[in-house]
Structure formats: C-alpha cells, structure tokens
C-alpha cells in the first residue's frame, strides 16, 4: 500500500489539564477526501491543530508522507505539502487581496505549479473584483474564498478546511461547496470539517466521527447514511 500523506497513531492531546484527544488513529491517503465530523467540543479542531504542529501532542505520533513530524513546527508541516484553512480564516487584514495571494505562491512538494495566481482568480472570480481591497474590507464569504485561494497558491498535497462554511450565507456556502468539489477533482486530498454533515458526506470518500476525543465511526458516506440511529446520537440529526 502507498504511504499515507497523513498518518496519526494513538494521539493524545491536552489543553492544560483537559484531556481532549484520547488515542486517535487517523489517515489521509493520496487523492482522498475525508469528512471529519462531530459535535462542537469533540476534538475535531484539536486533531487538525495537532497534525499542523499548533498543539503539541502528549503521546502518539504524526507522520507526514512517512516522516515523523510529531510536535514539529507548523511551517515544517506546511513545507511537506499540508495547507491549513483555520476556523478563524487567518487572513492578513492589512494586506490587499492580491498581496495575500502572492505572498503564499510557491511550487508544491513535487515541483507542481498547477495552482497559479491566474487559476486561483479564475476559480474565485469574486476576488478578481477586489484585488486592491484590504483583507479586513472583505465579507465573511470573500475572506473564506481568499483563505482557500491562498492555501491553493502553495500547491498543496492536502488541503485542511476547518469549518468550511460556518457563518456564511447559503448562496456563498453553495459556492464554497462547489469549490471543494473542484479541488477534489484536481486530485488534491482534503480534510473537511463543517456542521452541515450532509454536504460533507456528498463530497467525502470516507467519513470519521469523533466523540469526546475518540473515533466512533470510520466509513463511506453510504455506510454513514445506513446508520440513522448513530447519526442522531452523534451528530444530532
């Protein structure tokens, strides 16, 4: 079998005395889209931050393309082809849209340059109209587009989206889901977190549900929909 792009084994992470992740196993393969699900406070963001080196795990391991990266700095993880779109978006408000995009531009781990400045603007035409605007002048939906576009400018192997459409108007959210589909079709692996599990499941090849820092389900979207009792119990639907 090919080496996973991300492989997490037996991960335990804490915030102070609070034990958040409790022995998590989690993998992302090449070209795979993963839906990471669970109610608020179940450990989804902590898992993503632990992968990215923003939270230092107490035990367990994180491997990126076979390399031991447990607790390493976020820039080292990013240099191995992992792009992270955080829940708070993290754009630079004092930079223009153009500057936010160009500062991230680089070739990927295999020298790939598929995602150019022109392609990002073609994918996000709304940003083309606002190239000179500061990041703080954008709407929430435009900020999310900018953050995803900036991540794509790194030509990543894996794109991690934490709360892909949170707080966005339905029409803008629909645009973001369409963009997620487009990204999948290009072969980039994705990990998507969003409260709308139905949209996530439509895109995902595999779904993982966390409850109190533990994996309680891993399977395809068809397997997920075949267990309505579990959905009601763990996702509140």
DOLO-339783 format. One record per residue: z, y, x of N, C-alpha, C in turn. Coordinates in steps of 0.05 Angstrom, whole numbers, plus 5000, padded with zeros to 4 digits. Example, Ala and Ser with C-alpha at 12.3 -4.5 7.8 and 13.67 -1.06 7.14 Angstrom:
BEGIN
> 5156 | 4886 | 5264 | 5156 | 4910 | 5246 | 5156 | 4934 | 5264
> 5142 | 4955 | 5257 | 5143 | 4979 | 5273 | 5157 | 5001 | 5258
END
This chain:
BEGIN
> 5000 | 4976 | 5017 | 5000 | 5000 | 5000 | 5000 | 5025 | 5017
> 4987 | 5046 | 5007 | 4986 | 5072 | 5022 | 5014 | 5084 | 5023
> 5020 | 5098 | 5044 | 5046 | 5112 | 5047 | 5048 | 5134 | 5026
> 5070 | 5135 | 5010 | 5073 | 5156 | 4990 | 5073 | 5184 | 5004
> 5063 | 5204 | 4990 | 5064 | 5231 | 5000 | 5093 | 5240 | 5001
> 5108 | 5233 | 4980 | 5137 | 5239 | 4979 | 5151 | 5213 | 4972
> 5172 | 5207 | 4987 | 5188 | 5183 | 4981 | 5218 | 5191 | 4985
> 5232 | 5190 | 4963 | 5261 | 5195 | 4962 | 5275 | 5169 | 4958
> 5296 | 5164 | 4973 | 5311 | 5139 | 4971 | 5341 | 5144 | 4971
> 5355 | 5135 | 4950 | 5384 | 5136 | 4949 | 5395 | 5163 | 4953
> 5383 | 5184 | 4941 | 5391 | 5211 | 4947 | 5415 | 5220 | 4931
> 5435 | 5231 | 4945 | 5459 | 5242 | 4933 | 5460 | 5271 | 4942
> 5462 | 5290 | 4923 | 5464 | 5318 | 4929 | 5487 | 5330 | 4913
> 5500 | 5350 | 4925 | 5523 | 5363 | 4912 | 5519 | 5393 | 4912
> 5531 | 5407 | 4892 | 5536 | 5435 | 4893 | 5567 | 5438 | 4895
> 5576 | 5444 | 4919 | 5605 | 5445 | 4923 | 5617 | 5417 | 4917
> 5636 | 5416 | 4899 | 5648 | 5390 | 4892 | 5633 | 5375 | 4870
> 5613 | 5389 | 4858 | 5598 | 5376 | 4836 | 5577 | 5357 | 4846
> 5579 | 5332 | 4838 | 5560 | 5311 | 4847 | 5536 | 5312 | 4828
> 5513 | 5323 | 4837 | 5490 | 5327 | 4820 | 5471 | 5304 | 4819
> 5462 | 5296 | 4842 | 5443 | 5273 | 4844 | 5459 | 5248 | 4853
> 5454 | 5226 | 4840 | 5470 | 5202 | 4844 | 5453 | 5178 | 4851
> 5443 | 5177 | 4875 | 5427 | 5154 | 4884 | 5399 | 5154 | 4874
> 5385 | 5177 | 4874 | 5358 | 5179 | 4863 | 5337 | 5165 | 4881
> 5320 | 5149 | 4869 | 5296 | 5139 | 4882 | 5272 | 5152 | 4867
> 5253 | 5163 | 4883 | 5231 | 5178 | 4871 | 5207 | 5179 | 4890
> 5183 | 5173 | 4880 | 5160 | 5173 | 4897 | 5137 | 5189 | 4884
> 5119 | 5200 | 4901 | 5095 | 5212 | 4892 | 5072 | 5201 | 4909
> 5053 | 5189 | 4897 | 5030 | 5178 | 4912 | 5007 | 5197 | 4913
> 4987 | 5191 | 4929 | 4963 | 5208 | 4932 | 4949 | 5210 | 4905
> 4942 | 5234 | 4896 | 4928 | 5238 | 4872 | 4943 | 5233 | 4846
> 4969 | 5230 | 4848 | 4986 | 5222 | 4825 | 4999 | 5247 | 4813
> 4999 | 5248 | 4787 | 5014 | 5269 | 4772 | 5038 | 5258 | 4759
> 5062 | 5269 | 4767 | 5087 | 5259 | 4757 | 5100 | 5279 | 4738
> 5108 | 5270 | 4715 | 5124 | 5286 | 4697 | 5153 | 5281 | 4701
> 5168 | 5302 | 4710 | 5197 | 5299 | 4715 | 5212 | 5311 | 4691
> 5226 | 5294 | 4677 | 5237 | 5302 | 4651 | 5267 | 5299 | 4650
> 5279 | 5312 | 4630 | 5308 | 5310 | 4626 | 5318 | 5336 | 4614
> 5340 | 5335 | 4601 | 5352 | 5360 | 4590 | 5361 | 5378 | 4613
> 5369 | 5403 | 4605 | 5379 | 5421 | 4625 | 5404 | 5410 | 4638
> 5407 | 5415 | 4664 | 5431 | 5406 | 4679 | 5431 | 5377 | 4687
> 5409 | 5363 | 4685 | 5408 | 5335 | 4691 | 5400 | 5329 | 4720
> 5392 | 5350 | 4735 | 5386 | 5346 | 4764 | 5357 | 5350 | 4772
> 5340 | 5358 | 4753 | 5311 | 5360 | 4760 | 5307 | 5380 | 4782
> 5316 | 5405 | 4778 | 5312 | 5426 | 4798 | 5326 | 5419 | 4825
> 5349 | 5406 | 4823 | 5363 | 5398 | 4847 | 5348 | 5378 | 4863
> 5335 | 5359 | 4849 | 5318 | 5340 | 4863 | 5295 | 5354 | 4877
> 5282 | 5372 | 4863 | 5260 | 5386 | 4876 | 5269 | 5403 | 4900
> 5292 | 5416 | 4897 | 5302 | 5432 | 4919 | 5311 | 5415 | 4942
> 5321 | 5391 | 4936 | 5329 | 5372 | 4957 | 5305 | 5362 | 4973
> 5283 | 5358 | 4958 | 5258 | 5350 | 4971 | 5248 | 5372 | 4990
> 5250 | 5397 | 4980 | 5239 | 5420 | 4994 | 5258 | 5430 | 5017
> 5281 | 5419 | 5019 | 5300 | 5427 | 5040 | 5316 | 5452 | 5033
> 5316 | 5459 | 5007 | 5331 | 5482 | 4998 | 5360 | 5474 | 4991
> 5364 | 5448 | 4985 | 5390 | 5436 | 4982 | 5392 | 5414 | 5002
> 5414 | 5413 | 5017 | 5417 | 5392 | 5037 | 5431 | 5368 | 5025
> 5417 | 5345 | 5023 | 5430 | 5321 | 5011 | 5453 | 5312 | 5028
> 5473 | 5300 | 5014 | 5496 | 5288 | 5028 | 5490 | 5260 | 5038
> 5474 | 5245 | 5023 | 5466 | 5218 | 5031 | 5438 | 5213 | 5021
> 5426 | 5192 | 5033 | 5399 | 5185 | 5024 | 5378 | 5197 | 5042
> 5353 | 5193 | 5036 | 5331 | 5203 | 5053 | 5308 | 5214 | 5037
> 5294 | 5233 | 5050 | 5269 | 5244 | 5040 | 5248 | 5241 | 5062
> 5227 | 5227 | 5055 | 5204 | 5223 | 5073 | 5180 | 5237 | 5061
> 5166 | 5253 | 5078 | 5141 | 5266 | 5070 | 5119 | 5253 | 5087
> 5099 | 5240 | 5074 | 5077 | 5225 | 5087 | 5088 | 5208 | 5109
> 5111 | 5194 | 5103 | 5123 | 5175 | 5122 | 5141 | 5187 | 5143
> 5143 | 5214 | 5144 | 5161 | 5227 | 5163 | 5188 | 5233 | 5152
> 5209 | 5227 | 5167 | 5236 | 5233 | 5158 | 5240 | 5263 | 5157
> 5245 | 5274 | 5134 | 5249 | 5303 | 5131 | 5274 | 5310 | 5116
> 5293 | 5292 | 5115 | 5318 | 5297 | 5100 | 5333 | 5321 | 5111
> 5337 | 5341 | 5094 | 5352 | 5364 | 5102 | 5338 | 5383 | 5121
> 5312 | 5379 | 5126 | 5298 | 5397 | 5143 | 5292 | 5423 | 5129
> 5283 | 5443 | 5144 | 5278 | 5469 | 5132 | 5254 | 5469 | 5113
> 5255 | 5487 | 5093 | 5234 | 5487 | 5073 | 5206 | 5492 | 5086
> 5205 | 5509 | 5107 | 5179 | 5515 | 5119 | 5167 | 5490 | 5132
> 5185 | 5472 | 5143 | 5175 | 5448 | 5155 | 5164 | 5429 | 5134
> 5177 | 5427 | 5111 | 5166 | 5411 | 5089 | 5140 | 5423 | 5079
> 5139 | 5449 | 5076 | 5114 | 5462 | 5067 | 5091 | 5457 | 5086
> 5097 | 5456 | 5112 | 5076 | 5452 | 5132 | 5065 | 5423 | 5131
> 5078 | 5405 | 5117 | 5067 | 5378 | 5113 | 5052 | 5376 | 5087
> 5045 | 5398 | 5074 | 5027 | 5398 | 5051 | 5041 | 5398 | 5024
> 5066 | 5406 | 5023 | 5081 | 5407 | 4998 | 5083 | 5437 | 4989
> 5071 | 5444 | 4966 | 5073 | 5471 | 4956 | 5092 | 5472 | 4932
> 5109 | 5492 | 4931 | 5131 | 5492 | 4911 | 5129 | 5518 | 4895
> 5127 | 5515 | 4869 | 5128 | 5537 | 4850 | 5155 | 5536 | 4836
> 5174 | 5553 | 4845 | 5201 | 5551 | 4835 | 5204 | 5562 | 4807
> 5226 | 5556 | 4795 | 5231 | 5565 | 4767 | 5231 | 5595 | 4765
> 5241 | 5609 | 4785 | 5241 | 5638 | 4784 | 5216 | 5652 | 4794
> 5196 | 5635 | 4801 | 5169 | 5644 | 4809 | 5168 | 5654 | 4838
> 5186 | 5671 | 4846 | 5189 | 5678 | 4874 | 5165 | 5694 | 4885
> 5152 | 5710 | 4869 | 5130 | 5727 | 4879 | 5142 | 5751 | 4894
> 5126 | 5763 | 4911 | 5135 | 5787 | 4925 | 5127 | 5812 | 4908
> 5147 | 5823 | 4895 | 5142 | 5845 | 4877 | 5131 | 5870 | 4890
> 5137 | 5874 | 4916 | 5128 | 5898 | 4930 | 5100 | 5894 | 4942
> 5088 | 5871 | 4939 | 5061 | 5866 | 4948 | 5042 | 5865 | 4925
> 5017 | 5872 | 4930 | 4997 | 5870 | 4908 | 4990 | 5841 | 4903
> 4976 | 5837 | 4881 | 4966 | 5810 | 4874 | 4949 | 5799 | 4898
> 4931 | 5816 | 4907 | 4914 | 5807 | 4930 | 4931 | 5800 | 4954
> 4950 | 5816 | 4961 | 4967 | 5811 | 4984 | 4984 | 5785 | 4981
> 4994 | 5781 | 4956 | 5009 | 5756 | 4951 | 4992 | 5732 | 4956
> 4967 | 5733 | 4949 | 4949 | 5710 | 4952 | 4941 | 5706 | 4981
> 4932 | 5728 | 4994 | 4921 | 5726 | 5021 | 4943 | 5718 | 5042
> 4968 | 5727 | 5037 | 4988 | 5720 | 5057 | 4994 | 5690 | 5058
> 4986 | 5676 | 5037 | 4991 | 5647 | 5037 | 4967 | 5630 | 5046
> 4944 | 5643 | 5051 | 4919 | 5628 | 5056 | 4921 | 5613 | 5082
> 4915 | 5587 | 5080 | 4913 | 5570 | 5104 | 4899 | 5544 | 5097
> 4890 | 5530 | 5118 | 4878 | 5504 | 5114 | 4900 | 5484 | 5108
> 4893 | 5462 | 5095 | 4912 | 5441 | 5089 | 4917 | 5422 | 5112
> 4932 | 5401 | 5107 | 4940 | 5383 | 5129 | 4917 | 5368 | 5141
> 4895 | 5365 | 5127 | 4872 | 5351 | 5137 | 4849 | 5371 | 5144
> 4857 | 5396 | 5146 | 4837 | 5417 | 5151 | 4822 | 5426 | 5127
> 4830 | 5416 | 5103 | 4815 | 5423 | 5078 | 4819 | 5452 | 5071
> 4797 | 5464 | 5062 | 4797 | 5492 | 5053 | 4784 | 5495 | 5026
> 4789 | 5475 | 5008 | 4777 | 5475 | 4982 | 4785 | 5499 | 4965
> 4811 | 5507 | 4968 | 4821 | 5529 | 4951 | 4820 | 5554 | 4967
> 4798 | 5569 | 4964 | 4793 | 5594 | 4976 | 4803 | 5617 | 4958
> 4804 | 5641 | 4969 | 4811 | 5664 | 4953 | 4792 | 5667 | 4929
> 4766 | 5663 | 4934 | 4746 | 5665 | 4912 | 4751 | 5644 | 4890
> 4758 | 5620 | 4899 | 4762 | 5599 | 4879 | 4787 | 5604 | 4862
> 4808 | 5613 | 4875 | 4832 | 5620 | 4860 | 4826 | 5641 | 4839
> 4811 | 5662 | 4847 | 4805 | 5683 | 4827 | 4787 | 5673 | 4805
> 4770 | 5654 | 4812 | 4752 | 5642 | 4791 | 4769 | 5626 | 4772
> 4790 | 5612 | 4782 | 4808 | 5596 | 4765 | 4826 | 5613 | 4748
> 4834 | 5637 | 4760 | 4852 | 5655 | 4746 | 4839 | 5682 | 4742
> 4819 | 5684 | 4724 | 4804 | 5709 | 4721 | 4822 | 5733 | 4714
> 4844 | 5727 | 4701 | 4863 | 5749 | 4693 | 4873 | 5763 | 4718
> 4876 | 5749 | 4740 | 4886 | 5761 | 4765 | 4865 | 5779 | 4777
> 4840 | 5773 | 4773 | 4819 | 5789 | 4785 | 4820 | 5818 | 4775
> 4829 | 5821 | 4750 | 4831 | 5848 | 4738 | 4856 | 5863 | 4748
> 4873 | 5849 | 4763 | 4899 | 5862 | 4771 | 4904 | 5860 | 4801
> 4883 | 5858 | 4817 | 4886 | 5854 | 4846 | 4903 | 5875 | 4859
> 4900 | 5900 | 4850 | 4915 | 5922 | 4862 | 4943 | 5926 | 4851
> 4950 | 5911 | 4830 | 4976 | 5914 | 4817 | 4998 | 5901 | 4835
> 5021 | 5913 | 4835 | 5044 | 5901 | 4848 | 5054 | 5877 | 4832
> 5066 | 5858 | 4845 | 5076 | 5834 | 4831 | 5095 | 5840 | 4809
> 5111 | 5862 | 4812 | 5130 | 5869 | 4792 | 5117 | 5882 | 4767
> 5091 | 5889 | 4769 | 5077 | 5901 | 4746 | 5065 | 5881 | 4728
> 5065 | 5855 | 4736 | 5052 | 5834 | 4720 | 5070 | 5824 | 4698
> 5057 | 5814 | 4677 | 5072 | 5800 | 4656 | 5082 | 5773 | 4667
> 5100 | 5760 | 4651 | 5110 | 5734 | 4660 | 5088 | 5714 | 4664
> 5069 | 5713 | 4646 | 5047 | 5694 | 4648 | 5030 | 5700 | 4673
> 5025 | 5725 | 4678 | 5009 | 5733 | 4701 | 5024 | 5726 | 4727
> 5050 | 5730 | 4727 | 5066 | 5723 | 4750 | 5064 | 5692 | 4756
> 5065 | 5677 | 4734 | 5063 | 5648 | 4738 | 5036 | 5640 | 4749
> 5015 | 5653 | 4739 | 4988 | 5647 | 4749 | 4987 | 5655 | 4779
> 4998 | 5677 | 4786 | 4998 | 5686 | 4814 | 5013 | 5666 | 4831
> 5036 | 5657 | 4822 | 5052 | 5638 | 4838 | 5037 | 5612 | 4842
> 5024 | 5602 | 4821 | 5008 | 5577 | 4824 | 4984 | 5582 | 4842
> 4971 | 5605 | 4838 | 4948 | 5612 | 4855 | 4956 | 5614 | 4884
> 4979 | 5626 | 4889 | 4988 | 5629 | 4917 | 4994 | 5602 | 4929
> 5006 | 5584 | 4913 | 5011 | 5557 | 4923 | 4985 | 5542 | 4930
> 4965 | 5546 | 4913 | 4939 | 5533 | 4918 | 4925 | 5544 | 4943
> 4931 | 5569 | 4950 | 4919 | 5580 | 4974 | 4928 | 5566 | 5000
> 4949 | 5550 | 4998 | 4958 | 5534 | 5021 | 4943 | 5508 | 5023
> 4925 | 5502 | 5004 | 4910 | 5477 | 5003 | 4929 | 5453 | 5005
> 4947 | 5451 | 4986 | 4968 | 5430 | 4988 | 4959 | 5402 | 4982
> 4974 | 5383 | 4990 | 4970 | 5355 | 4982 | 4986 | 5349 | 4956
> 5009 | 5363 | 4954 | 5026 | 5360 | 4930 | 5034 | 5388 | 4920
> 5031 | 5393 | 4894 | 5040 | 5417 | 4881 | 5064 | 5411 | 4863
> 5086 | 5424 | 4868 | 5110 | 5420 | 4852 | 5114 | 5445 | 4834
> 5114 | 5440 | 4808 | 5117 | 5461 | 4788 | 5143 | 5458 | 4773
> 5162 | 5476 | 4778 | 5188 | 5475 | 4764 | 5187 | 5494 | 4740
> 5190 | 5483 | 4716 | 5188 | 5498 | 4691 | 5161 | 5513 | 4690
> 5140 | 5497 | 4686 | 5113 | 5507 | 4687 | 5107 | 5530 | 4667
> 5118 | 5527 | 4643 | 5111 | 5547 | 4622 | 5135 | 5560 | 4609
> 5158 | 5559 | 4622 | 5182 | 5570 | 4610 | 5180 | 5600 | 4604
> 5186 | 5607 | 4579 | 5186 | 5635 | 4571 | 5159 | 5647 | 4567
> 5138 | 5631 | 4567 | 5111 | 5642 | 4564 | 5101 | 5640 | 4535
> 5085 | 5660 | 4528 | 5073 | 5659 | 4501 | 5055 | 5635 | 4498
> 5052 | 5624 | 4474 | 5037 | 5599 | 4470 | 5009 | 5600 | 4482
> 4994 | 5622 | 4479 | 4967 | 5624 | 4489 | 4967 | 5623 | 4520
> 4986 | 5636 | 4532 | 4988 | 5635 | 4561 | 4996 | 5607 | 4571
> 5015 | 5595 | 4556 | 5024 | 5568 | 4563 | 5000 | 5549 | 4562
> 4983 | 5552 | 4542 | 4959 | 5535 | 4539 | 4941 | 5538 | 4563
> 4939 | 5563 | 4574 | 4923 | 5568 | 4598 | 4934 | 5553 | 4622
> 4961 | 5554 | 4624 | 4974 | 5541 | 4647 | 4969 | 5511 | 4646
> 4971 | 5499 | 4621 | 4966 | 5470 | 4619 | 4938 | 5463 | 4626
> 4919 | 5480 | 4619 | 4891 | 5476 | 4626 | 4888 | 5477 | 4656
> 4902 | 5495 | 4669 | 4901 | 5497 | 4698 | 4913 | 5472 | 4711
> 4934 | 5462 | 4700 | 4947 | 5437 | 4710 | 4927 | 5414 | 4709
> 4912 | 5413 | 4688 | 4891 | 5392 | 4685 | 4869 | 5396 | 4706
> 4861 | 5420 | 4711 | 4841 | 5426 | 4731 | 4850 | 5418 | 4759
> 4876 | 5424 | 4765 | 4887 | 5417 | 4791 | 4887 | 5386 | 4794
> 4895 | 5373 | 4773 | 4895 | 5343 | 4774 | 4867 | 5332 | 4780
> 4847 | 5344 | 4768 | 4820 | 5334 | 4771 | 4810 | 5338 | 4800
> 4822 | 5357 | 4815 | 4814 | 5361 | 4842 | 4826 | 5341 | 4861
> 4845 | 5324 | 4851 | 4857 | 5304 | 4868 | 4883 | 5311 | 4881
> 4893 | 5336 | 4876 | 4919 | 5344 | 4887 | 4941 | 5330 | 4870
> 4960 | 5319 | 4884 | 4983 | 5307 | 4870 | 5001 | 5329 | 4858
> 5014 | 5324 | 4836 | 5032 | 5344 | 4824 | 5058 | 5331 | 4814
> 5079 | 5347 | 4815 | 5104 | 5341 | 4801 | 5109 | 5364 | 4782
> 5110 | 5358 | 4756 | 5112 | 5379 | 4736 | 5138 | 5376 | 4720
> 5153 | 5398 | 4719 | 5177 | 5399 | 4702 | 5171 | 5420 | 4680
> 5176 | 5412 | 4656 | 5174 | 5431 | 4633 | 5189 | 5420 | 4609
> 5199 | 5438 | 4593 | 5214 | 5429 | 4569 | 5196 | 5416 | 4548
> 5170 | 5423 | 4549 | 5152 | 5411 | 4530 | 5142 | 5384 | 4540
> 5158 | 5364 | 4535 | 5151 | 5337 | 4547 | 5124 | 5327 | 4537
> 5116 | 5335 | 4513 | 5091 | 5324 | 4502 | 5067 | 5333 | 4519
> 5067 | 5359 | 4527 | 5046 | 5369 | 4544 | 5047 | 5356 | 4571
> 5071 | 5353 | 4582 | 5074 | 5340 | 4608 | 5063 | 5311 | 4607
> 5070 | 5297 | 4586 | 5062 | 5269 | 4583 | 5031 | 5266 | 4580
> 5018 | 5286 | 4568 | 4989 | 5285 | 4565 | 4975 | 5286 | 4592
> 4988 | 5299 | 4612 | 4976 | 5302 | 4638 | 4985 | 5281 | 4658
> 5010 | 5272 | 4655 | 5022 | 5256 | 4676 | 5011 | 5227 | 4676
> 5009 | 5217 | 4701 | 5003 | 5188 | 4705 | 5028 | 5172 | 4701
> 5051 | 5184 | 4709 | 5076 | 5170 | 4708 | 5098 | 5191 | 4702
> 5118 | 5182 | 4686 | 5140 | 5199 | 4678 | 5166 | 5188 | 4688
> 5184 | 5207 | 4696 | 5210 | 5200 | 4706 | 5230 | 5216 | 4690
> 5250 | 5203 | 4678 | 5271 | 5218 | 4663 | 5297 | 5216 | 4679
> 5310 | 5239 | 4682 | 5336 | 5240 | 4695 | 5358 | 5245 | 4674
> 5380 | 5231 | 4677 | 5404 | 5236 | 4661 | 5428 | 5237 | 4679
> 5441 | 5259 | 4680 | 5465 | 5263 | 4697 | 5460 | 5253 | 4726
> 5437 | 5262 | 4736 | 5431 | 5256 | 4764 | 5422 | 5228 | 4771
> 5415 | 5213 | 4750 | 5406 | 5185 | 4755 | 5379 | 5181 | 4740
> 5362 | 5164 | 4751 | 5337 | 5157 | 4738 | 5342 | 5137 | 4716
> 5335 | 5143 | 4691 | 5339 | 5124 | 4669 | 5313 | 5113 | 4659
> 5291 | 5125 | 4667 | 5264 | 5115 | 4659 | 5243 | 5123 | 4679
> 5226 | 5104 | 4685 | 5201 | 5109 | 4700 | 5179 | 5093 | 4687
> 5157 | 5106 | 4680 | 5135 | 5092 | 4668 | 5113 | 5110 | 4658
> 5092 | 5098 | 4648 | 5069 | 5113 | 4639 | 5075 | 5128 | 4613
> 5057 | 5146 | 4605 | 5061 | 5161 | 4581 | 5061 | 5142 | 4556
> 5044 | 5122 | 4558 | 5043 | 5102 | 4536 | 5070 | 5088 | 4533
> 5081 | 5080 | 4555 | 5108 | 5067 | 4555 | 5129 | 5086 | 4545
> 5127 | 5112 | 4552 | 5146 | 5132 | 4543 | 5145 | 5134 | 4512
> 5121 | 5137 | 4501 | 5118 | 5141 | 4472 | 5125 | 5116 | 4457
> 5125 | 5093 | 4470 | 5132 | 5068 | 4456 | 5162 | 5064 | 4453
> 5178 | 5084 | 4463 | 5207 | 5082 | 4462 | 5218 | 5107 | 4449
> 5213 | 5111 | 4423 | 5223 | 5136 | 4409 | 5253 | 5139 | 4409
> 5268 | 5117 | 4409 | 5297 | 5119 | 4410 | 5306 | 5131 | 4436
> 5293 | 5122 | 4458 | 5301 | 5133 | 4484 | 5293 | 5163 | 4486
> 5270 | 5170 | 4475 | 5262 | 5198 | 4475 | 5282 | 5215 | 4460
> 5291 | 5206 | 4437 | 5310 | 5221 | 4421 | 5337 | 5224 | 4436
> 5345 | 5202 | 4450 | 5370 | 5202 | 4464 | 5371 | 5220 | 4488
> 5349 | 5219 | 4503 | 5349 | 5233 | 4529 | 5334 | 5260 | 4530
> 5315 | 5264 | 4511 | 5300 | 5289 | 4511 | 5304 | 5305 | 4486
> 5319 | 5294 | 4468 | 5327 | 5309 | 4444 | 5304 | 5315 | 4425
> 5285 | 5295 | 4423 | 5263 | 5298 | 4404 | 5264 | 5277 | 4383
END
